[in-house]
């Protein structure tokens, strides 16, 4: 396995060890910081050895140029290691946009977009979307003005 992939795997492994934000903060301040330092040293090493302007060296230069922003998670425990959750949620709205063409009307597309929002919000909040919608429909007093 490539060194940089192994280092990223190690970061993910460390993140999964934490059960609380306090544990995650401690892990990031010590063990994760050590792994991130190894990644930075690897990047400087690669950049010094590869003087040619290849796509690879451009990628490493980009990494180093944005290093401060990429390592903010060491200072703020609320920041995730990746943006995979956001990417996953956006995927559904992009697929939904394709499906809106079959909505026939603007109102139909609006309803579909609203339902996508409710469903994805439920998933993010670890609620069952079907149970949530049943509850809201059967208890209208909670959403009337």
GIZIQUI-V900232 format. One record per helix or strand. SS is the DSSP state (helix for helix, strand for strand). FROM is the first residue (numbers start at 0). TO is the last residue. If there is no record, write none. Layout:
# GIZIQUI-V900232
ss:SS from:FROM to:TO
ss:SS from:FROM to:TO
This chain:
# GIZIQUI-V900232
ss:helix from:2 to:16
ss:helix from:20 to:48
ss:helix from:54 to:64
ss:helix from:66 to:69
ss:helix from:71 to:73
ss:helix from:83 to:99
ss:helix from:105 to:123
ss:helix from:128 to:137
ss:helix from:139 to:141
